[in-house]
Amino acid sequence: MSDLDQYADELHSFVTARGWDAFQNPKNLAMALGGESGELLALLQWLTPEEAATRPFEDPEFRRELAHELADILNYLLRLSRSAGIDLLAAAREKLALNEQRYPVELARGNALKYDRLAEAGEQA
């Protein structure tokens, strides 16, 4: 069992002990995940790109707030994947393999284009 699986089990026990399973269906969990993502965005919203890159390393309180928002997102993501019967790591590995095909290194390196425009950009170069 991976550390992530073990943690997901701990989280499930936490939720079950409080009787929250009744409220945690895929729709509600996806909405909660969106809300937590919004809180993460709000934390970073008015920072410059440079501040966003350095502040977690320079400001311990900011780093702690950032870590807590990321943890909330992870928790809801794990609960959503479990409630939908999805092996999150297997899905992530499958998606990474797909993206390996969609974004070949020779076309994607240093390029922010979406995969469906990469080949076109490569032909123009």
N, CA, C and O of each residue as an XYZ file, in Angstrom:
500
protein
N       0.856     -1.191      0.000
C       0.000      0.000      0.000
C       0.893      1.242      0.000
O       1.821      1.352      0.801
N       0.603      2.157     -0.893
C       1.387      3.385     -0.983
C       1.040      4.331      0.165
O       0.010      4.181      0.822
N       1.908      5.296      0.388
C       1.630      6.325      1.398
C       0.337      7.062      1.071
O      -0.433      7.404      1.969
N       0.099      7.308     -0.221
C      -1.115      8.015     -0.627
C      -2.356      7.171     -0.318
O      -3.354      7.697      0.175
N      -2.298      5.875     -0.604
C      -3.422      4.990     -0.277
C      -3.666      4.951      1.227
O      -4.810      4.993      1.679
N      -2.596      4.870      1.990
C      -2.718      4.843      3.445
C      -3.349      6.142      3.953
O      -4.237      6.115      4.806
N      -2.893      7.262      3.431
C      -3.471      8.540      3.838
C      -4.944      8.626      3.437
O      -5.770      9.107      4.213
N      -5.278      8.164      2.228
C      -6.677      8.182      1.780
C      -7.544      7.358      2.725
O      -8.684      7.730      3.003
N      -7.015      6.244      3.221
C      -7.753      5.432      4.199
C      -7.936      6.196      5.517
O      -9.013      6.154      6.111
N      -6.902      6.886      5.968
C      -6.999      7.701      7.188
C      -8.050      8.791      7.021
O      -8.858      9.030      7.919
N      -8.033      9.443      5.877
C      -9.007     10.490      5.584
C     -10.413      9.907      5.551
O     -11.347     10.512      6.079
N     -10.573      8.743      4.939
C     -11.879      8.084      4.888
C     -12.381      7.780      6.298
O     -13.559      7.977      6.598
N     -11.498      7.306      7.151
C     -11.880      7.023      8.541
C     -12.309      8.298      9.262
O     -13.287      8.287     10.009
N     -11.597      9.377      9.048
C     -11.931     10.672      9.640
C     -13.335     11.093      9.219
O     -14.146     11.494     10.054
N     -13.619     10.999      7.916
C     -14.923     11.411      7.372
C     -16.031     10.498      7.888
O     -17.092     10.966      8.300
N     -15.777      9.204      7.862
C     -16.778      8.229      8.300
C     -17.123      8.399      9.769
O     -18.292      8.314     10.144
N     -16.124      8.639     10.603
C     -16.358      8.810     12.042
C     -17.274      9.998     12.322
O     -17.962     10.020     13.343
N     -17.291     10.968     11.441
C     -18.111     12.165     11.633
C     -19.439     12.105     10.875
O     -20.238     13.039     10.935
N     -19.665     11.008     10.168
C     -20.909     10.842      9.438
C     -21.050     11.758      8.242
O     -22.163     12.068      7.818
N     -19.924     12.193      7.697
C     -19.963     13.131      6.574
C     -20.146     12.434      5.232
O     -20.374     13.099      4.222
N     -20.050     11.109      5.203
C     -20.214     10.368      3.945
C     -21.534     10.704      3.258
O     -21.617     10.735      2.030
N     -22.553     10.953      4.057
C     -23.883     11.223      3.504
C     -23.884     12.463      2.606
O     -24.722     12.582      1.713
N     -22.959     13.372      2.840
C     -22.922     14.626      2.079
C     -21.880     14.597      0.971
O     -21.823     15.503      0.140
N     -21.064     13.563      0.962
C     -19.891     13.574      0.091
C     -20.080     12.678     -1.122
O     -19.516     11.588     -1.213
N     -20.887     13.166     -2.046
C     -21.067     12.512     -3.341
C     -20.186     13.240     -4.358
O     -19.683     14.326     -4.072
N     -19.995     12.655     -5.537
C     -19.090     13.309     -6.505
C     -19.434     14.763     -6.807
O     -18.525     15.585     -6.928
N     -20.711     15.108     -6.932
C     -21.080     16.500     -7.228
C     -20.648     17.431     -6.101
O     -19.990     18.442     -6.343
N     -21.017     17.091     -4.880
C     -20.679     17.959     -3.748
C     -19.170     18.057     -3.539
O     -18.648     19.128     -3.229
N     -18.478     16.938     -3.709
C     -17.032     16.963     -3.536
C     -16.348     17.790     -4.624
O     -15.379     18.498     -4.348
N     -16.846     17.705     -5.853
C     -16.276     18.526     -6.928
C     -16.510     20.008     -6.643
O     -15.636     20.837     -6.899
N     -17.684     20.339     -6.117
C     -17.955     21.741     -5.780
C     -17.048     22.207     -4.650
O     -16.539     23.327     -4.688
N     -16.840     21.359     -3.645
C     -15.949     21.707     -2.538
C     -14.518     21.866     -3.036
O     -13.797     22.760     -2.593
N     -14.107     20.999     -3.957
C     -12.775     21.098     -4.547
C     -12.611     22.430     -5.278
O     -11.570     23.080     -5.175
N     -13.635     22.825     -6.008
C     -13.596     24.122     -6.682
C     -13.484     25.272     -5.696
O     -12.747     26.229     -5.931
N     -14.212     25.180     -4.595
C     -14.138     26.216     -3.566
C     -12.753     26.321     -2.961
O     -12.235     27.420     -2.763
N     -12.156     25.180     -2.669
C     -10.798     25.187     -2.102
C      -9.788     25.710     -3.119
O      -8.834     26.397     -2.754
N      -9.996     25.388     -4.389
C      -9.107     25.933     -5.433
C      -9.226     27.449     -5.485
O      -8.242     28.153     -5.709
N     -10.439     27.942     -5.277
C     -10.644     29.391     -5.217
C      -9.899     30.020     -4.056
O      -9.350     31.113     -4.189
N      -9.875     29.336     -2.912
C      -9.127     29.861     -1.759
C      -7.634     29.907     -2.057
O      -6.946     30.839     -1.640
N      -7.129     28.908     -2.775
C      -5.727     28.923     -3.187
C      -5.460     30.104     -4.120
O      -4.462     30.810     -3.971
N      -6.352     30.310     -5.076
C      -6.200     31.434     -5.996
C      -6.232     32.767     -5.252
O      -5.455     33.671     -5.558
N      -7.123     32.887     -4.281
C      -7.221     34.134     -3.525
C      -5.924     34.428     -2.771
O      -5.523     35.584     -2.638
N      -5.283     33.389     -2.287
C      -4.028     33.563     -1.558
C      -2.929     34.129     -2.468
O      -2.075     34.896     -2.022
N      -2.965     33.748     -3.725
C      -1.918     34.149     -4.670
C      -2.321     35.310     -5.579
O      -1.485     35.859     -6.296
N      -3.580     35.675     -5.549
C      -4.177     36.570     -6.537
C      -3.400     37.858     -6.816
O      -3.160     38.179     -7.980
N      -3.016     38.576     -5.819
C      -2.430     39.899     -6.047
C      -0.914     39.916     -5.976
O      -0.299     40.982     -5.978
N      -0.312     38.739     -5.915
C       1.145     38.672     -5.916
C       1.658     38.756     -7.349
O       0.999     38.289     -8.279
N       2.814     39.341     -7.520
C       3.460     39.287     -8.829
C       3.963     37.860     -9.031
O       4.076     37.111     -8.060
N       4.266     37.468    -10.262
C       4.834     36.127    -10.468
C       6.104     35.898     -9.635
O       6.339     34.799     -9.133
N       6.900     36.932     -9.500
C       8.128     36.819     -8.717
C       7.820     36.603     -7.241
O       8.441     35.767     -6.585
N       6.851     37.366     -6.720
C       6.457     37.197     -5.312
C       5.888     35.800     -5.063
O       6.185     35.173     -4.046
N       5.074     35.323     -5.994
C       4.479     34.001     -5.839
C       5.548     32.906     -5.825
O       5.389     31.880     -5.165
N       6.631     33.136     -6.558
C       7.710     32.149     -6.612
C       8.604     32.178     -5.382
O       9.161     31.150     -5.000
N       8.747     33.338     -4.760
C       9.706     33.452     -3.648
C       9.065     33.477     -2.271
O       9.677     33.035     -1.299
N       7.855     33.981     -2.172
C       7.238     34.173     -0.850
C       7.111     32.890     -0.020
O       7.301     32.945      1.195
N       6.799     31.745     -0.624
C       6.728     30.540      0.200
C       8.047     30.194      0.886
O       8.051     29.517      1.915
N       9.143     30.643      0.337
C      10.453     30.356      0.901
C      10.917     31.428      1.882
O      11.825     31.193      2.679
N      10.300     32.596      1.825
C      10.737     33.724      2.647
C       9.798     34.031      3.811
O      10.207     34.662      4.786
N       8.555     33.593      3.719
C       7.535     33.947      4.703
C       6.912     32.668      5.264
O       6.045     32.079      4.618
N       7.335     32.226      6.452
C       6.843     30.971      7.019
C       5.317     30.926      7.194
O       4.705     29.877      6.990
N       4.709     32.038      7.565
C       3.252     32.046      7.741
C       2.543     31.876      6.389
O       1.562     31.139      6.288
N       3.036     32.549      5.375
C       2.469     32.384      4.037
C       2.638     30.936      3.573
O       1.713     30.345      3.016
N       3.803     30.381      3.801
C       4.071     28.988      3.416
C       3.089     28.042      4.096
O       2.598     27.095      3.481
N       2.807     28.306      5.366
C       1.865     27.466      6.116
C       0.458     27.596      5.538
O      -0.231     26.590      5.368
N       0.025     28.815      5.234
C      -1.299     29.016      4.623
C      -1.379     28.318      3.269
O      -2.382     27.675      2.959
N      -0.335     28.441      2.471
C      -0.288     27.792      1.166
C      -0.368     26.270      1.328
O      -1.112     25.599      0.612
N       0.397     25.745      2.264
C       0.389     24.299      2.515
C      -0.997     23.820      2.925
O      -1.440     22.760      2.484
N      -1.684     24.590      3.763
C      -3.023     24.192      4.206
C      -4.029     24.218      3.063
O      -4.891     23.343      2.981
N      -3.931     25.200      2.187
C      -4.835     25.235      1.028
C      -4.573     24.053      0.103
O      -5.508     23.426     -0.397
N      -3.297     23.752     -0.122
C      -2.961     22.593     -0.953
C      -3.446     21.296     -0.312
O      -3.912     20.392     -1.007
N      -3.337     21.207      1.013
C      -3.819     20.018      1.721
C      -5.334     19.882      1.587
O      -5.838     18.776      1.389
N      -6.059     20.988      1.691
C      -7.517     20.933      1.511
C      -7.866     20.413      0.120
O      -8.774     19.597     -0.038
N      -7.138     20.893     -0.885
C      -7.380     20.447     -2.256
C      -7.087     18.954     -2.390
O      -7.869     18.218     -2.993
N      -5.981     18.515     -1.837
C      -5.643     17.090     -1.881
C      -6.731     16.263     -1.199
O      -7.143     15.228     -1.725
N      -7.191     16.704     -0.050
C      -8.214     15.952      0.679
C      -9.488     15.799     -0.138
O     -10.042     14.703     -0.229
N      -9.952     16.885     -0.727
C     -11.172     16.785     -1.529
C     -10.937     15.968     -2.796
O     -11.830     15.241     -3.231
N      -9.776     16.073     -3.384
C      -9.463     15.296     -4.573
C      -9.458     13.798     -4.247
O      -9.988     12.991     -5.011
N      -8.865     13.439     -3.129
C      -8.854     12.033     -2.715
C     -10.260     11.528     -2.417
O     -10.615     10.411     -2.792
N     -11.064     12.357     -1.741
C     -12.437     11.942     -1.432
C     -13.254     11.811     -2.716
O     -14.047     10.878     -2.851
N     -13.070     12.731     -3.656
C     -13.796     12.663     -4.919
C     -13.413     11.410     -5.700
O     -14.285     10.712     -6.217
N     -12.136     11.125     -5.786
C     -11.717      9.950     -6.539
C     -12.252      8.675     -5.892
O     -12.673      7.759     -6.599
N     -12.243      8.603     -4.577
C     -12.770      7.419     -3.900
C     -14.274      7.305     -4.106
O     -14.783      6.209     -4.340
N     -14.988      8.418     -4.020
C     -16.447      8.364     -4.154
C     -16.865      7.968     -5.564
O     -17.968      7.460     -5.767
N     -15.983      8.202     -6.544
C     -16.279      7.833     -7.927
C     -15.635      6.501     -8.318
O     -15.760      6.062     -9.461
N     -14.947      5.861     -7.372
C     -14.320      4.575     -7.649
C     -13.150      4.659     -8.604
O     -12.921      3.741     -9.392
N     -12.404      5.754     -8.543
C     -11.270      5.963     -9.450
C      -9.962      5.832     -8.676
O      -9.777      6.456     -7.631
N      -9.066      5.017     -9.205
C      -7.711      4.907     -8.664
C      -6.957      6.129     -9.185
O      -6.554      6.171    -10.348
N      -6.774      7.102     -8.331
C      -6.226      8.386     -8.747
C      -4.810      8.259     -9.316
O      -4.497      8.883    -10.329
N      -3.962      7.465     -8.682
C      -2.604      7.306     -9.198
C      -2.600      6.595    -10.546
O      -1.829      6.961    -11.433
N      -3.445      5.592    -10.711
C      -3.531      4.902    -12.004
C      -4.025      5.875    -13.073
O      -3.510      5.877    -14.192
N      -5.009      6.694    -12.743
C      -5.530      7.676    -13.699
C      -4.459      8.704    -14.050
O      -4.329      9.091    -15.212
N      -3.691      9.148    -13.053
C      -2.638     10.134    -13.308
C      -1.545      9.538    -14.188
O      -1.025     10.211    -15.079
N      -1.197      8.281    -13.941
C      -0.180      7.641    -14.784
C      -0.675      7.466    -16.217
O       0.080      7.657    -17.170
N      -1.947      7.103    -16.361
C      -2.531      6.967    -17.695
C      -2.515      8.308    -18.426
O      -2.190      8.370    -19.612
N      -2.864      9.374    -17.717
C      -2.891     10.706    -18.322
C      -1.483     11.175    -18.689
O      -1.287     11.816    -19.722
N      -0.502     10.854    -17.838
C       0.880     11.211    -18.150
C       1.339     10.500    -19.416
O       2.001     11.108    -20.258
N       0.996      9.218    -19.566
C       1.357      8.474    -20.775
C       0.690      9.095    -22.004
O       1.316      9.207    -23.058
N      -0.563      9.492    -21.875
C      -1.266     10.160    -22.972
C      -0.586     11.474    -23.329
O      -0.398     11.783    -24.506
N      -0.216     12.252    -22.303
C       0.446     13.534    -22.551
C       1.843     13.363    -23.133
O       2.325     14.239    -23.850
N       2.501     12.242    -22.832
C       3.793     11.942    -23.459
C       3.618     11.871    -24.975
O       4.488     12.311    -25.727
N       2.486     11.314    -25.419
C       2.208     11.213    -26.854
C       1.764     12.562    -27.422
O       2.168     12.941    -28.522
N       0.943     13.274    -26.678
C       0.397     14.548    -27.161
C       1.444     15.652    -27.236
O       1.376     16.535    -28.090
N       2.406     15.587    -26.333
C       3.406     16.651    -26.236
C       4.810     16.077    -26.426
O       5.574     15.981    -25.465
N       5.155     15.693    -27.659
C       6.510     15.182    -27.883
C       7.542     16.269    -27.562
O       7.340     17.449    -27.848
N       8.629     15.841    -26.972
C       9.654     16.779    -26.497
C      10.096     17.723    -27.605
O      10.240     18.925    -27.379
N      10.309     17.195    -28.784
C      10.844     18.030    -29.869
C       9.886     19.145    -30.274
O      10.330     20.153    -30.824
N       8.584     18.995    -30.020
C       7.623     20.062    -30.338
C       7.243     20.892    -29.116
O       6.939     22.079    -29.241
N       7.260     20.279    -27.948
C       6.709     20.938    -26.765
C       7.736     21.692    -25.918
O       7.369     22.579    -25.147
N       9.002     21.352    -26.053
C      10.012     22.002    -25.194
C       9.964     23.513    -25.352
O      10.096     24.033    -26.460
N       9.773     24.222    -24.231
C       9.760     25.678    -24.230
C       8.561     26.288    -24.923
O       8.591     27.462    -25.293
N       7.495     25.503    -25.106
C       6.337     25.955    -25.862
C       5.079     25.736    -25.022
O       4.882     24.646    -24.485
N       4.242     26.738    -24.904
C       3.041     26.643    -24.082
C       1.781     26.313    -24.881
O       0.676     26.366    -24.341
N       1.936     25.978    -26.148
C       0.767     25.680    -26.967
C       0.094     24.381    -26.530
O       0.750     23.464    -26.034
N      -1.227     24.317    -26.723
C      -1.966     23.094    -26.465
C      -1.591     22.063    -27.524
O      -1.217     22.415    -28.642
N      -1.696     20.792    -27.160
C      -1.234     19.711    -28.033
C      -1.816     19.755    -29.441
O      -1.137     19.384    -30.398
N      -3.055     20.201    -29.582
C      -3.666     20.192    -30.905
C      -3.122     21.297    -31.821
O      -3.480     21.356    -32.997
N      -2.255     22.173    -31.285
C      -1.656     23.231    -32.105
C      -0.147     23.053    -32.257
O       0.496     23.790    -33.004
N       0.408     22.084    -31.557
C       1.869     21.897    -31.615
C       2.366     21.513    -32.988
O       3.340     22.089    -33.474
N       1.721     20.552    -33.625
C       2.182     20.093    -34.938
C       2.142     21.227    -35.946
O       3.052     21.380    -36.761
N       1.083     22.019    -35.885
C       0.937     23.169    -36.774
C       2.078     24.167    -36.560
O       2.632     24.700    -37.522
N       2.420     24.414    -35.309
C       3.509     25.347    -34.997
C       4.844     24.780    -35.466
O       5.712     25.524    -35.923
N       5.008     23.458    -35.352
C       6.243     22.826    -35.804
C       6.437     22.904    -37.299
O       7.563     23.029    -37.780
N       5.338     22.829    -38.043
C       5.401     22.931    -39.495
C       5.771     24.334    -39.943
O       6.411     24.508    -40.980
N       5.371     25.340    -39.165
C       5.628     26.747    -39.527
C       7.059     27.162    -39.182
O       7.566     28.156    -39.702
N       7.696     26.401    -38.311
C       9.042     26.779    -37.864
C      10.097     26.476    -38.900
O      11.279     26.737    -38.672
